[in-house]
């Protein structure tokens, strides 16, 4: 079971920042997902106050589209501050190999999504929202030698008021077999042993 891996920073301001409408939206969003059919389904993590999702979309020819989305619920003024103080780029986004019990301890970065890629951030009445995407070779997901690969997205929110200057959020975990992803048409997790499909972990 994936741990709640947001920092204490989120817990500190969320009660003051979330309005009644944001709280209702959050309550509606905190539902367990069924096991994902493949990595093209959203693999999400729903700690209180936010949700972060990762999908890998097979584009054919060994190319996969990494898509990451995040919603952080807070007041509009708080969201606008974070957007403005970071010049419109309040998030850092990367795909990592998941090698520890808690994704917060993972350090093996595989792909970084930057403003040169799809990088969309918006401020709304209920918080700060981001959508990010990048196309890469699916072979980059082949991160483990035992055949089974585990991937997680990390989104870093930059806030100069917080000690260290940031808070981190993690998606659900994608488990797949990517060693032969191009030949098997598995840019979203193919090449897996029979009876062992990629699954959703949160």
C-alpha positions in Angstrom: 0.0 0.0 0.0 1.4 3.3 -1.0 2.0 5.7 1.9 0.8 9.2 2.2 3.9 10.9 1.1 3.1 14.6 1.0 5.2 16.7 3.3 4.0 18.2 6.6 3.8 21.4 4.6 0.6 20.4 3.0 -0.9 19.3 6.2 0.1 22.7 7.7 -1.8 25.0 5.4 -4.6 22.8 3.9 -7.1 23.4 6.7 -6.8 27.1 6.4 -6.5 27.2 2.6 -9.4 25.0 1.5 -12.8 26.6 1.2 -16.1 24.8 1.6 -16.4 24.2 -2.2 -12.9 22.8 -2.4 -13.6 20.5 0.5 -16.7 19.1 -1.2 -14.8 18.5 -4.4 -12.0 16.8 -2.6 -14.4 14.5 -0.7 -16.0 13.5 -4.0 -12.5 12.7 -5.5 -11.3 10.4 -2.8 -12.4 7.1 -4.1 -10.4 3.9 -4.6 -9.6 3.0 -8.2 -10.1 -0.6 -9.4 -7.0 -2.4 -10.6 -5.8 -0.8 -13.8 -6.1 -2.8 -17.0 -2.8 -1.4 -18.2 -0.5 1.6 -17.7 -2.7 3.8 -20.0 -5.2 4.0 -17.1 -4.6 6.7 -14.5 -2.5 5.5 -11.6 -3.4 7.9 -8.8 -2.6 8.8 -5.2 -5.1 10.7 -3.1 -3.6 12.0 0.1 -5.8 14.5 1.8 -5.7 17.9 0.1 -4.4 16.7 -3.3 -4.4 14.1 -6.0 -1.6 13.1 -8.4 -1.9 10.7 -11.4 0.4 9.0 -13.9 -0.4 7.3 -17.2 1.8 5.9 -19.9 0.1 6.0 -23.3 1.4 3.8 -26.1 2.0 5.8 -29.2 3.4 2.9 -31.3 6.9 2.2 -32.6 8.3 2.0 -29.1 7.2 5.5 -28.2 5.2 6.2 -25.1 3.6 9.4 -23.9 4.1 10.1 -20.2 1.2 12.1 -18.8 1.1 13.5 -15.2 -1.7 15.4 -13.6 -1.9 17.1 -10.2 -4.6 19.0 -8.3 -3.7 20.7 -5.0 -6.7 22.2 -3.1 -6.2 25.6 -1.5 -7.6 29.1 -1.7 -7.4 30.9 -5.0 -5.2 33.6 -3.4 -2.8 31.0 -2.2 -2.6 29.3 -5.6 -2.1 32.6 -7.3 0.8 33.5 -5.0 2.5 30.2 -5.7 2.0 30.7 -9.5 3.3 34.3 -9.5 6.3 33.8 -7.2 7.5 31.0 -9.5 6.9 32.9 -12.7 4.2 30.6 -13.8 6.2 27.4 -13.3 5.5 26.3 -9.8 6.1 22.6 -10.4 9.0 20.3 -11.1 7.9 17.0 -12.7 9.8 13.7 -13.1 9.3 10.0 -13.6 11.3 7.8 -11.2 12.1 4.1 -10.7 10.2 3.0 -7.6 12.7 1.1 -5.5 11.6 1.8 -1.9 8.5 1.2 0.2 7.8 5.0 0.3 8.2 6.8 -3.1 9.5 9.8 -1.1 12.7 7.8 -0.7 13.1 7.1 -4.4 16.1 8.8 -6.0 16.5 7.1 -9.5 15.2 9.7 -11.9 14.3 8.4 -15.4 12.6 11.3 -17.2 12.2 15.0 -16.4 9.2 16.9 -17.9 10.1 20.5 -18.4 8.6 23.7 -19.9 10.0 22.5 -23.3 7.4 19.7 -23.1 3.6 19.9 -22.4 3.5 22.0 -19.2 0.2 23.5 -18.3 -0.6 25.1 -15.0 -3.8 26.9 -14.0 -5.1 28.7 -10.9 -8.8 28.2 -10.0 -11.2 29.0 -7.2 -10.4 25.7 -5.5 -6.6 25.4 -5.9 -3.6 25.0 -8.2 -3.7 22.5 -11.0 -1.1 21.1 -13.5 -1.0 18.8 -16.6 2.3 17.6 -18.0 3.3 15.3 -20.8 6.3 14.1 -22.7 7.0 11.5 -25.4 9.9 9.1 -24.9 11.2 5.7 -25.8 9.4 3.0 -23.8 12.8 1.4 -23.2 13.5 4.2 -20.6 10.9 2.4 -18.4 13.0 -0.8 -18.3 14.5 0.2 -14.9 14.9 -3.2 -13.2 17.0 -6.3 -14.0 14.5 -8.8 -12.6 12.0 -8.1 -15.5 9.4 -6.3 -13.4 9.5 -2.5 -13.6 7.9 -0.1 -11.1 7.4 3.6 -12.0 6.1 6.6 -10.1 5.7 10.2 -10.9 7.0 12.9 -8.5 5.7 16.5 -8.6 7.6 19.1 -6.6 5.8 22.3 -5.6 8.1 25.2 -5.1 7.2 27.5 -2.2 9.9 29.8 -0.8 8.1 30.2 2.5 8.6 26.5 3.4 11.8 25.2 5.0 13.7 23.7 2.1 11.6 25.6 -0.4 9.4 22.8 -1.7 6.8 20.1 -1.1 6.6 16.8 -3.0 3.7 14.7 -4.2 3.7 11.2 -5.8 1.4 9.4 -8.1 0.2 5.8 -7.9 2.7 3.2 -9.0 2.8 1.6 -12.4 4.1 -2.0 -12.5 4.9 -3.4 -15.9 7.5 -5.3 -18.0 9.2 -3.0 -20.5 12.3 -4.9 -21.6 10.8 -5.8 -24.9 8.2 -3.0 -25.1 8.8 -1.9 -28.6 8.5 -5.4 -30.2 5.5 -6.3 -28.1 3.6 -3.1 -28.7 3.9 -2.4 -25.0 4.6 1.3 -24.7 2.0 1.2 -21.9 3.3 -1.8 -20.1 3.4 -4.8 -22.5 5.9 -7.6 -22.8 4.5 -8.9 -19.5 4.3 -12.6 -18.4 0.9 -14.2 -19.0 -1.4 -13.7 -16.1 0.6 -10.9 -14.6 -0.7 -7.6 -16.1 0.5 -4.2 -14.9 -1.5 -3.3 -11.8 -2.5 -0.2 -9.9 -0.8 0.4 -6.6 -1.5 3.3 -4.3 
